[in-house]
Amino acid sequence: MQRDQIINWVLLLSLVALWGTSFLGIKVSLQSFTPDQVVVLRLAIGAIVLIAFMLARGKRLPTKPIAWAHFMLLGLVGNVLPFWFIAQGQVFVTSGMAGLLMAIMPLMTLILAHFFITGENLNRNKLLGFVFGISGIVLILGPTILGSENSLVGCLLVLSAAVLYAANSIIARRLPTYSSAVVSTGVVICAALISLIIWPSVLGIDWHQVPNLALFTIVWLGIFPTGVAAIIFFVLIRRAGPTFLSNINYLIPLVAYFMGALVLGELVVWHDMIALLAILFGIAVSRRPVNKKVKAV
């Protein structure tokens, strides 16, 4: 049992490291690629990784059109659009700010689940947690509106990605269940194809002009935060369950924010720290069960 717990935590921290540093990778990649090129390339590389993983597991992609319709929907809402919103947003905001803003995603999921998932009604703790989370976002946007190195447009783009991720989690829960290896591969394949159709300019990249650092970063972004992270995600949720996995919501914003400061020299400011604490506290409060009073007979 102890060994299983250690493995689960290693997997969790690996996932946190990969997703938490992805914002840093995107910021570096944007020095040589456009936001749409970053999206297409990371999805294409991620699809190759996941196809190899699926074949190694002895799985096959489905042949029914309805399954591919589901994959296309998940690929569009959960990959193509949020990936582009984040990449485009990071043109205007720091990598740390992008990671910090994404912390609102689980709280947005609570709100959407209330309307679209049976039995996921809001209670006072969920509402209180959401209020804390929104307060944190206001603390972030206030200085941005008044003037900082981050723009309001960039912040809103990243927040839009958080809403899309939340919507994708609701859609995934309402659709039929597939093998984790199959669904992750099918979704990323569809996402890569959709992104290539939308942004074919990636085919015209002059690779001789791309610096080695940018090339390394985009390959790393596709293999690890996109491909390998998806594998770890499904392995971990099968081993430890969604409650244990939800701990990443506390850690990823911290990794993203401080990695941006450490590697790229992005500023660490006090109101961002207060905002982050408010959002993380909101997540913690929203997860607490509501104590029901037992009436005396």
C-alpha positions as CSV (number, residue, x, y, z in Angstrom):
1,M,0.0,0.0,0.0
2,Q,2.8,2.4,0.9
3,R,4.5,1.6,-2.4
4,D,1.3,2.4,-4.3
5,Q,0.9,5.7,-2.6
6,I,4.5,6.7,-3.4
7,I,3.9,5.8,-7.1
8,N,0.7,7.8,-7.1
9,W,2.5,10.9,-5.7
10,V,5.4,10.5,-8.1
11,L,2.9,10.4,-11.0
12,L,1.0,13.4,-9.6
13,L,4.1,15.5,-9.2
14,S,5.2,14.5,-12.6
15,L,1.9,15.7,-14.0
16,V,2.2,19.0,-12.1
17,A,5.7,19.5,-13.4
18,L,4.7,18.9,-17.0
19,W,1.5,21.0,-17.0
20,G,2.9,23.6,-14.7
21,T,5.9,24.3,-17.0
22,S,3.9,24.1,-20.2
23,F,3.1,27.9,-19.8
24,L,6.9,28.5,-19.8
25,G,7.3,26.4,-22.9
26,I,4.6,28.2,-24.7
27,K,6.1,31.6,-23.8
28,V,9.5,30.5,-25.2
29,S,8.0,29.0,-28.3
30,L,6.1,32.2,-29.1
31,Q,9.5,33.9,-29.7
32,S,9.8,32.0,-32.9
33,F,6.3,30.6,-33.7
34,T,2.8,32.2,-34.0
35,P,0.1,31.1,-31.5
36,D,-1.6,29.0,-34.1
37,Q,1.6,27.3,-35.1
38,V,2.3,26.4,-31.5
39,V,-1.1,24.8,-31.3
40,V,-0.8,22.8,-34.5
41,L,2.8,21.6,-33.7
42,R,2.2,20.5,-30.1
43,L,-1.0,18.7,-31.1
44,A,0.7,16.9,-34.0
45,I,3.6,15.8,-31.9
46,G,1.3,14.8,-29.0
47,A,-0.8,12.7,-31.4
48,I,2.2,10.7,-32.5
49,V,3.2,10.0,-28.9
50,L,-0.4,8.9,-28.0
51,I,-0.7,6.7,-31.1
52,A,2.5,4.9,-30.1
53,F,1.1,4.5,-26.6
54,M,-2.2,3.2,-27.8
55,L,-0.6,0.6,-30.1
56,A,1.7,-0.5,-27.3
57,R,-1.3,-1.2,-25.2
58,G,-2.8,-3.3,-27.9
59,K,-5.8,-1.0,-28.4
60,R,-7.4,0.1,-31.7
61,L,-9.3,3.2,-32.6
62,P,-13.1,2.8,-33.1
63,T,-14.7,2.7,-36.5
64,K,-18.1,4.0,-35.6
65,P,-18.7,7.6,-36.8
66,I,-20.4,8.6,-33.6
67,A,-17.2,7.9,-31.6
68,W,-15.3,10.2,-33.9
69,A,-17.9,12.8,-33.6
70,H,-17.4,12.7,-29.8
71,F,-13.6,12.9,-30.3
72,M,-13.9,15.9,-32.6
73,L,-16.1,17.7,-30.1
74,L,-13.7,17.0,-27.2
75,G,-10.7,17.8,-29.4
76,L,-12.2,21.2,-30.4
77,V,-13.5,22.3,-26.9
78,G,-10.8,20.7,-24.8
79,N,-7.7,21.1,-27.0
80,V,-7.8,23.3,-30.1
81,L,-9.7,26.3,-28.7
82,P,-8.2,26.5,-25.2
83,F,-4.7,25.8,-26.5
84,W,-5.1,28.7,-28.9
85,F,-6.6,31.1,-26.3
86,I,-3.7,30.3,-23.9
87,A,-1.0,30.8,-26.6
88,Q,-2.7,34.0,-27.9
89,G,-3.2,35.2,-24.4
90,Q,0.5,34.6,-23.6
91,V,1.5,37.1,-26.3
92,F,0.1,39.7,-23.9
93,V,0.7,38.2,-20.4
94,T,3.5,36.5,-18.7
95,S,3.7,32.7,-18.4
96,G,3.2,32.9,-14.6
97,M,0.1,35.0,-15.0
98,A,-1.4,32.5,-17.5
99,G,-0.8,29.7,-15.0
100,L,-2.3,31.7,-12.2
101,L,-5.4,32.5,-14.1
102,M,-6.0,28.9,-15.0
103,A,-6.5,28.1,-11.3
104,I,-10.2,29.3,-11.7
105,M,-11.0,26.3,-13.9
106,P,-12.2,23.9,-11.2
107,L,-14.5,26.6,-9.8
108,M,-16.0,27.2,-13.2
109,T,-16.6,23.5,-13.5
110,L,-18.7,23.6,-10.3
111,I,-20.9,26.2,-11.8
112,L,-21.4,24.4,-15.1
113,A,-21.9,21.1,-13.3
114,H,-24.8,22.6,-11.4
115,F,-26.7,23.2,-14.6
116,F,-25.7,20.2,-16.7
117,I,-24.8,17.3,-14.4
118,T,-27.5,15.6,-12.3
119,G,-26.7,15.5,-8.6
120,E,-24.0,18.2,-8.8
121,N,-26.1,21.0,-7.3
122,L,-24.4,24.0,-5.8
123,N,-24.3,24.3,-2.0
124,R,-23.1,27.0,0.3
125,N,-19.5,25.8,0.3
126,K,-19.4,25.6,-3.5
127,L,-20.9,29.1,-3.7
128,L,-18.5,30.5,-1.1
129,G,-15.5,28.9,-2.8
130,F,-16.6,30.4,-6.1
131,V,-16.9,33.9,-4.5
132,F,-13.3,33.5,-3.1
133,G,-12.1,32.5,-6.6
134,I,-13.8,35.4,-8.4
135,S,-12.4,37.7,-5.7
136,G,-8.9,36.4,-6.6
137,I,-9.5,37.1,-10.3
138,V,-10.7,40.6,-9.5
139,L,-7.5,41.2,-7.5
140,I,-5.5,40.1,-10.6
141,L,-7.5,42.1,-13.1
142,G,-7.6,45.3,-11.1
143,P,-3.8,46.1,-11.4
144,T,-3.9,44.9,-15.0
145,I,-6.6,47.4,-15.9
146,L,-4.7,50.1,-14.1
147,G,-1.5,49.2,-16.0
148,S,1.1,46.5,-15.7
149,E,3.2,44.2,-17.9
150,N,0.1,42.1,-18.4
151,S,-2.8,43.3,-20.6
152,L,-6.5,42.8,-19.9
153,V,-7.1,41.3,-23.3
154,G,-4.4,38.6,-22.6
155,C,-6.0,37.8,-19.2
156,L,-9.5,37.5,-20.7
157,L,-8.1,35.1,-23.4
158,V,-6.6,32.8,-20.8
159,L,-9.7,33.0,-18.6
160,S,-11.7,31.9,-21.7
161,A,-9.4,28.9,-22.0
162,A,-10.2,28.0,-18.4
163,V,-14.0,28.2,-19.1
164,L,-13.5,25.9,-22.1
165,Y,-11.6,23.4,-20.1
166,A,-14.4,23.4,-17.5
167,A,-17.0,23.0,-20.3
168,N,-14.9,20.1,-21.7
169,S,-14.9,18.3,-18.4
170,I,-18.7,18.5,-18.3
171,I,-19.1,17.3,-21.9
172,A,-16.7,14.4,-21.2
173,R,-18.9,13.3,-18.3
174,R,-22.1,13.3,-20.5
175,L,-20.6,11.3,-23.4
176,P,-20.2,7.5,-23.5
177,T,-17.1,6.1,-21.8
178,Y,-14.2,4.8,-23.9
179,S,-10.8,3.2,-23.1
180,S,-8.5,5.9,-21.7
181,A,-5.8,5.1,-24.2
182,V,-8.3,5.2,-27.1
183,V,-10.1,8.4,-26.1
184,S,-7.0,10.4,-25.4
185,T,-5.5,9.3,-28.8
186,G,-8.6,9.8,-30.8
187,V,-9.2,13.3,-29.2
188,V,-5.7,14.5,-29.9
189,I,-5.7,13.1,-33.4
190,C,-8.9,15.0,-34.2
191,A,-7.6,18.1,-32.5
192,A,-4.4,18.0,-34.6
193,L,-6.4,17.6,-37.8
194,I,-8.9,20.4,-36.9
195,S,-6.0,22.8,-36.0
196,L,-4.2,22.0,-39.2
197,I,-7.3,22.7,-41.3
198,I,-7.9,26.0,-39.4
199,W,-4.2,27.1,-39.5
200,P,-2.5,25.6,-42.5
201,S,0.3,28.2,-42.3
202,V,2.3,25.8,-40.2
203,L,3.1,23.9,-43.4
204,G,5.0,27.0,-44.6
205,I,7.4,27.2,-41.7
206,D,11.1,27.7,-42.8
207,W,12.7,25.3,-40.3
208,H,16.2,26.5,-41.2
209,Q,15.3,29.8,-39.7
210,V,14.0,28.4,-36.4
211,P,16.5,28.7,-33.5
212,N,17.5,25.4,-31.8
213,L,16.0,26.6,-28.5
214,A,12.6,27.2,-30.1
215,L,12.8,23.9,-31.9
216,F,13.7,22.0,-28.8
217,T,10.9,23.7,-26.8
218,I,8.1,23.0,-29.3
219,V,9.2,19.3,-29.5
220,W,9.3,19.1,-25.7
221,L,5.9,20.8,-25.5
222,G,4.4,18.3,-27.9
223,I,6.0,15.2,-26.4
224,F,5.7,15.9,-22.7
225,P,3.0,18.4,-21.6
226,T,0.7,17.2,-24.5
227,G,1.4,13.5,-25.1
228,V,3.1,12.1,-22.0
229,A,1.0,14.2,-19.6
230,A,-2.2,12.8,-21.2
231,I,-1.0,9.3,-20.5
232,I,0.0,10.0,-16.9
233,F,-3.4,11.7,-16.4
234,F,-5.4,8.6,-17.4
235,V,-3.1,6.2,-15.6
236,L,-3.3,8.3,-12.4
237,I,-7.1,8.7,-12.5
238,R,-7.4,4.9,-12.9
239,R,-5.0,4.2,-10.0
240,A,-5.9,6.9,-7.5
241,G,-9.3,8.4,-8.6
242,P,-10.4,12.0,-9.4
243,T,-10.3,13.2,-5.8
244,F,-6.6,12.5,-5.5
245,L,-6.0,13.9,-9.0
246,S,-7.7,17.2,-8.1
247,N,-4.7,18.1,-5.9
248,I,-3.1,19.3,-9.1
249,N,-5.3,22.4,-9.0
250,Y,-3.4,23.6,-6.0
251,L,0.1,22.9,-7.4
252,I,0.1,23.8,-11.1
253,P,-0.5,27.6,-10.6
254,L,2.3,27.7,-8.1
255,V,4.7,25.9,-10.4
256,A,3.7,28.0,-13.4
257,Y,4.0,31.3,-11.6
258,F,7.4,30.7,-9.9
259,M,8.9,28.9,-12.9
260,G,8.2,32.1,-15.0
261,A,9.9,34.2,-12.4
262,L,12.9,31.8,-12.0
263,V,13.6,31.1,-15.7
264,L,12.3,34.2,-17.5
265,G,12.7,36.8,-14.8
266,E,9.0,37.6,-14.6
267,L,8.0,39.8,-11.7
268,V,6.5,38.4,-8.6
269,V,4.1,40.9,-7.1
270,W,2.2,40.8,-3.8
271,H,-1.3,41.2,-5.2
272,D,-0.8,38.2,-7.4
273,M,0.2,36.2,-4.3
274,I,-3.0,37.3,-2.5
275,A,-5.1,36.5,-5.5
276,L,-3.6,33.1,-5.8
277,L,-4.2,32.4,-2.2
278,A,-7.9,33.5,-2.6
279,I,-8.4,31.2,-5.5
280,L,-6.7,28.2,-3.9
281,F,-8.7,28.8,-0.7
282,G,-11.8,29.0,-2.8
283,I,-11.0,25.6,-4.3
284,A,-10.4,24.1,-0.8
285,V,-13.7,25.5,0.5
286,S,-15.7,24.3,-2.5
287,R,-14.5,20.7,-1.9
288,R,-15.7,20.6,1.7
289,P,-18.9,18.7,2.3
290,V,-21.8,20.5,3.8
291,N,-22.6,19.2,7.3
292,K,-26.3,18.3,7.5
293,K,-27.8,18.9,10.9
294,V,-29.5,15.8,12.3
295,K,-32.9,16.6,13.9
296,A,-33.5,15.2,17.3
297,V,-36.5,12.8,17.5
